[in-house]
Amino acid sequence: MEEYPKISMRIAVILLCTALLGACASGKRNKNTDSAANRMERTSEQPNDRPRERTADRPTERSGTRTASQPAQTNPQPAESNWRVVSTKGRFMGKDSSTIRVYMNVMVRKGSEHATVEDFTSQFMYNYVIYPDYNSRERLGYGNVPLNAESVVRENSPEAGDVLTVFFDVKKPANAANGVMLNEITEISTGRKVLNDLPVRFKTVKLGDRFAIFNPKTNLPQLHHFINAGDTVVIRDVNGAASKPLHLYRYRHDFDPAQSPMNTTPRPTTKTLDIDSTMNITTNQPFTLPKEGLYYFLEDTTDASGIGLVVADRRFPKLTRPEKLVKPVLYVSTNTEINGLNSATDFKKALDRYWLTMMGGDQSLARGAIKAYYGRVEEANRLFTTYKEGWKTDKGMIYIVLGPPDRVQRSRDREVWVYNQRANVSEINFTFNRKPNQFVEDHYELVRYVEYQPVWYPVVEAWRTGAIRE
């Protein structure tokens, strides 16, 4: 079960990912000004045609970088604006037999300042179009979302960061079981657009289609797959009315981190997980989960899917305990170094010695490398946590070592991360295939190739010499 953890837009959406803690819009990889919770959840202008198939398969080396064509814009070169949408992340919930509700987390920043509800509602417009699938242009529905104090709420949480949540209801199209909602957020003054594609189900048969983990203080659903130990939450429906008993299982399995991108040998999988404890809860009634672990909520013990949730320590997505800080460095370490760290009796001293040794004793260089590396670990946890911590996932590994991709091409079952000019390679692609499981629907696995070596090892060496500092 090691890799447990289903959604083709030939309306392919390219995500313009901003740089870690900084604006990738500047085109510079390691100079960051934007916040971290943004890159992989942001989408940008929609390309006119589907990316070529070869882009989504083996890694390629090219003499130049090809960017998918962009649609015509009202203002192709908009005047510079201070406010930027730096991330979007959405989910849907069935409201009743004829309606679904959409929740969209939107992070909007001006430098280090986060937008207020008034800033957002006065500066932006929100529209959507629903298609039957990624490869269809037929419209199932479309609409404009009025942005006001009733449809936009600001929240600040470790899971989401400082974000605005837009929520609105959508009528279910007749005779449609599924769809893809293309959400378009437009800055009024410049015409700059940000797109987000959200797969939706109109026949809401799964538990996670009808119920979600809510913050009882904000009455907003949790759009990420983790909370902190001791948090009080509630599983409820949109209306907060249905009272239903749920079975809750807790697992303490320590999932393995991602394997090297060049390791094409399949990892042995564990088919079952040992249940640590069980309990029953009732929907729409708050409860607290004091212990860390993987939790699984089921409506019926025979169901094939439920709601998965990682309960992490109070500082997560940050890592602060020395015994936890030693683990993510495996992506840039030798086997000897890893064994030495894991067998240490004093993890803090061992970790300090590890970084100082790599940096030739230069404390300033070590501090910069540590800040940059663990900043990416934190963002990987925030962005990619599924049934295991984000840094352990394949996406998390690539993100930590290489940073946010220059663009992302996404279809229902696949994401392709495209990096421009790494090491001596002009362009490199990493393909992730969706691997659904009973806990979450958005877990992905990397397609591994030995051809990644010429890119991977030079970047690892850059980390080990302190050349990467953000």
KAZIFEN-V988547 format. One record per residue. N is the residue number from 0. RES is the residue in one small letter. PSI is psi as a letter, one per 40 degrees, with the letter a starting at -180 (999 if undefined). OMEGA is omega as a letter, one per 30 degrees, with the letter a starting at -180 (none if undefined). BURIAL is + if it has 16 or more other C-alpha atoms within 10 Angstrom, else -. Layout:
n = [N;N]
res = [RES;RES]
psi = [PSI;PSI]
omega = [OMEGA;OMEGA]
burial = [BURIAL;BURIAL]
This chain:
n = [0;1;2;3;4;5;6;7;8;9;10;11;12;13;14;15;16;17;18;19;20;21;22;23;24;25;26;27;28;29;30;31;32;33;34;35;36;37;38;39;40;41;42;43;44;45;46;47;48;49;50;51;52;53;54;55;56;57;58;59;60;61;62;63;64;65;66;67;68;69;70;71;72;73;74;75;76;77;78;79;80;81;82;83;84;85;86;87;88;89;90;91;92;93;94;95;96;97;98;99;100;101;102;103;104;105;106;107;108;109;110;111;112;113;114;115;116;117;118;119;120;121;122;123;124;125;126;127;128;129;130;131;132;133;134;135;136;137;138;139;140;141;142;143;144;145;146;147;148;149;150;151;152;153;154;155;156;157;158;159;160;161;162;163;164;165;166;167;168;169;170;171;172;173;174;175;176;177;178;179;180;181;182;183;184;185;186;187;188;189;190;191;192;193;194;195;196;197;198;199;200;201;202;203;204;205;206;207;208;209;210;211;212;213;214;215;216;217;218;219;220;221;222;223;224;225;226;227;228;229;230;231;232;233;234;235;236;237;238;239;240;241;242;243;244;245;246;247;248;249;250;251;252;253;254;255;256;257;258;259;260;261;262;263;264;265;266;267;268;269;270;271;272;273;274;275;276;277;278;279;280;281;282;283;284;285;286;287;288;289;290;291;292;293;294;295;296;297;298;299;300;301;302;303;304;305;306;307;308;309;310;311;312;313;314;315;316;317;318;319;320;321;322;323;324;325;326;327;328;329;330;331;332;333;334;335;336;337;338;339;340;341;342;343;344;345;346;347;348;349;350;351;352;353;354;355;356;357;358;359;360;361;362;363;364;365;366;367;368;369;370;371;372;373;374;375;376;377;378;379;380;381;382;383;384;385;386;387;388;389;390;391;392;393;394;395;396;397;398;399;400;401;402;403;404;405;406;407;408;409;410;411;412;413;414;415;416;417;418;419;420;421;422;423;424;425;426;427;428;429;430;431;432;433;434;435;436;437;438;439;440;441;442;443;444;445;446;447;448;449;450;451;452;453;454;455;456;457;458;459;460;461;462;463;464;465;466;467;468;469]
res = [m;e;e;y;p;k;i;s;m;r;i;a;v;i;l;l;c;t;a;l;l;g;a;c;a;s;g;k;r;n;k;n;t;d;s;a;a;n;r;m;e;r;t;s;e;q;p;n;d;r;p;r;e;r;t;a;d;r;p;t;e;r;s;g;t;r;t;a;s;q;p;a;q;t;n;p;q;p;a;e;s;n;w;r;v;v;s;t;k;g;r;f;m;g;k;d;s;s;t;i;r;v;y;m;n;v;m;v;r;k;g;s;e;h;a;t;v;e;d;f;t;s;q;f;m;y;n;y;v;i;y;p;d;y;n;s;r;e;r;l;g;y;g;n;v;p;l;n;a;e;s;v;v;r;e;n;s;p;e;a;g;d;v;l;t;v;f;f;d;v;k;k;p;a;n;a;a;n;g;v;m;l;n;e;i;t;e;i;s;t;g;r;k;v;l;n;d;l;p;v;r;f;k;t;v;k;l;g;d;r;f;a;i;f;n;p;k;t;n;l;p;q;l;h;h;f;i;n;a;g;d;t;v;v;i;r;d;v;n;g;a;a;s;k;p;l;h;l;y;r;y;r;h;d;f;d;p;a;q;s;p;m;n;t;t;p;r;p;t;t;k;t;l;d;i;d;s;t;m;n;i;t;t;n;q;p;f;t;l;p;k;e;g;l;y;y;f;l;e;d;t;t;d;a;s;g;i;g;l;v;v;a;d;r;r;f;p;k;l;t;r;p;e;k;l;v;k;p;v;l;y;v;s;t;n;t;e;i;n;g;l;n;s;a;t;d;f;k;k;a;l;d;r;y;w;l;t;m;m;g;g;d;q;s;l;a;r;g;a;i;k;a;y;y;g;r;v;e;e;a;n;r;l;f;t;t;y;k;e;g;w;k;t;d;k;g;m;i;y;i;v;l;g;p;p;d;r;v;q;r;s;r;d;r;e;v;w;v;y;n;q;r;a;n;v;s;e;i;n;f;t;f;n;r;k;p;n;q;f;v;e;d;h;y;e;l;v;r;y;v;e;y;q;p;v;w;y;p;v;v;e;a;w;r;t;g;a;i;r;e]
psi = [e;d;g;c;999;g;999;999;h;e;g;h;h;h;h;h;h;i;i;h;f;i;h;e;d;e;e;h;d;f;h;i;d;i;i;d;f;d;c;e;e;i;i;a;i;h;i;d;i;i;i;i;d;d;d;e;b;i;i;i;h;i;e;i;h;h;h;i;i;i;i;i;i;d;g;d;g;i;i;h;i;d;h;h;h;e;i;i;h;i;i;i;i;h;d;a;e;e;i;i;h;h;h;h;h;h;h;h;i;g;b;e;h;i;i;i;d;d;d;d;d;e;e;i;i;h;i;i;h;h;i;d;i;d;e;i;e;h;h;d;i;i;i;h;h;h;h;a;e;d;e;h;i;h;i;h;i;d;d;d;a;g;i;h;h;h;i;i;i;h;h;h;i;h;f;h;d;i;i;h;h;h;h;h;h;h;h;d;d;e;e;h;i;h;i;h;h;h;h;i;h;d;g;g;d;i;d;e;d;d;i;i;h;i;h;e;d;e;f;i;i;h;e;i;f;i;i;i;h;e;i;h;i;h;h;i;i;d;e;f;d;h;h;h;h;i;h;h;i;h;i;f;h;g;i;i;i;i;i;i;d;e;g;e;h;h;h;h;i;h;d;i;i;h;h;d;i;i;i;i;i;h;i;e;h;i;i;h;g;e;i;i;a;h;i;h;h;i;d;h;e;e;i;e;i;a;h;i;h;h;h;i;i;d;e;h;e;i;h;d;h;d;d;d;d;d;d;e;e;d;e;f;i;i;d;d;d;d;d;d;d;d;e;i;d;g;d;d;d;d;d;d;d;d;d;d;d;d;e;f;e;h;d;d;d;d;d;d;d;d;d;d;d;e;d;d;d;d;d;d;d;d;d;e;h;b;e;i;i;d;d;e;i;d;d;d;d;d;d;d;d;e;a;i;i;d;i;h;h;i;a;d;e;i;h;h;h;h;h;h;g;h;b;e;h;d;h;i;h;h;h;h;h;h;g;i;i;e;d;i;e;f;h;i;i;h;h;i;i;e;e;e;d;e;d;d;d;d;d;d;d;d;d;e;e;e;d;h;h;999]
omega = [a;l;a;a;none;l;none;none;l;l;a;a;l;a;l;a;l;a;a;a;a;a;l;l;l;l;a;a;a;l;a;l;a;l;a;a;a;a;a;a;a;l;a;a;a;l;a;a;a;l;a;a;a;l;a;a;a;l;a;l;a;l;l;a;l;l;a;a;a;l;l;l;l;l;a;l;a;l;a;a;a;a;l;l;a;l;l;l;a;l;l;l;l;l;l;a;a;a;l;l;l;l;a;l;a;l;a;a;l;a;l;a;l;a;l;l;a;l;a;a;a;a;a;l;a;l;l;l;l;l;l;a;a;a;a;l;l;l;l;a;l;l;l;l;l;l;l;a;l;a;a;l;l;l;l;a;l;a;a;a;l;a;l;l;l;l;a;a;a;l;l;l;l;l;l;l;a;l;l;l;l;a;a;l;a;l;a;a;a;a;l;a;l;a;l;l;a;l;a;l;l;l;a;a;a;l;a;l;a;a;l;l;a;l;a;l;a;a;l;a;l;a;l;a;l;l;l;l;a;l;l;a;l;l;a;l;a;a;l;a;a;l;a;l;l;l;a;l;l;l;l;a;l;a;a;l;l;l;l;l;a;a;a;l;a;l;l;a;l;a;a;l;l;l;l;a;l;l;l;l;l;l;l;l;a;l;a;l;a;a;l;l;l;a;a;a;a;l;l;a;l;a;l;a;l;l;l;a;l;l;a;a;a;a;a;g;l;l;a;l;a;a;l;a;a;a;a;a;a;a;l;a;l;l;l;l;a;l;l;l;a;a;a;l;l;a;a;l;l;a;l;a;l;a;l;l;l;a;l;l;a;a;l;l;l;l;l;l;l;a;a;a;a;l;l;l;l;a;l;l;a;a;a;l;l;l;l;a;a;a;a;a;l;l;l;l;a;a;a;a;a;a;l;a;l;l;a;l;a;l;a;a;a;l;l;l;a;l;l;l;l;a;l;a;a;l;l;a;l;a;l;l;l;l;a;l;a;a;a;l;a;l;a;l;a;l;a;l;l;a;l;a;a;l;a;a;l;l;l;l;l;l;a;l;l;a;l;l;a;none]
burial = [-;+;+;+;+;-;+;-;+;+;+;+;+;+;+;+;+;+;+;+;+;+;+;+;-;-;-;-;+;+;+;+;+;+;+;+;+;+;+;+;+;+;+;+;+;+;+;-;-;+;+;-;-;-;+;+;-;+;+;+;-;-;-;-;-;-;-;+;-;-;-;-;-;-;-;-;-;-;-;-;-;-;+;+;+;+;+;+;+;+;+;+;+;+;+;-;-;-;-;+;+;+;+;+;+;+;+;+;+;-;-;-;-;+;+;+;+;-;-;+;+;-;-;+;+;+;-;+;+;+;+;+;+;+;+;-;-;-;-;+;+;+;-;-;+;-;+;-;-;-;-;+;+;+;-;-;-;-;+;+;+;+;+;+;+;+;+;+;-;+;-;+;+;-;-;-;-;+;+;+;+;+;+;+;+;+;+;-;-;+;+;+;+;+;+;+;+;+;+;+;+;+;+;+;-;+;+;+;+;+;+;+;+;+;+;+;-;-;-;+;+;+;+;+;+;+;+;+;+;+;-;+;+;+;+;+;+;+;-;-;-;-;-;-;-;+;+;+;+;+;+;-;-;-;-;-;+;+;+;+;+;-;-;-;-;-;-;-;-;-;-;-;-;-;-;-;-;-;-;-;+;+;+;+;-;+;+;-;+;-;-;+;+;+;+;+;+;+;+;-;-;-;-;-;+;+;+;+;+;+;+;+;+;+;-;+;+;+;+;-;-;-;+;-;+;+;-;+;+;+;+;+;+;-;-;-;-;+;-;-;+;-;-;-;-;-;+;+;-;+;+;+;-;+;+;+;-;+;+;-;-;-;-;-;+;+;+;-;+;+;-;+;+;+;+;+;+;+;+;+;+;+;+;+;+;+;+;+;+;+;+;+;+;+;+;+;+;+;+;+;+;+;+;+;+;+;+;+;+;+;+;+;+;+;+;+;+;+;+;+;+;-;-;-;+;+;+;+;+;+;+;+;+;+;+;+;+;+;+;+;+;+;+;+;+;+;+;+;-;-;-;+;-;-;+;+;-;-;+;+;-;+;+;+;+;+;+;+;+;+]
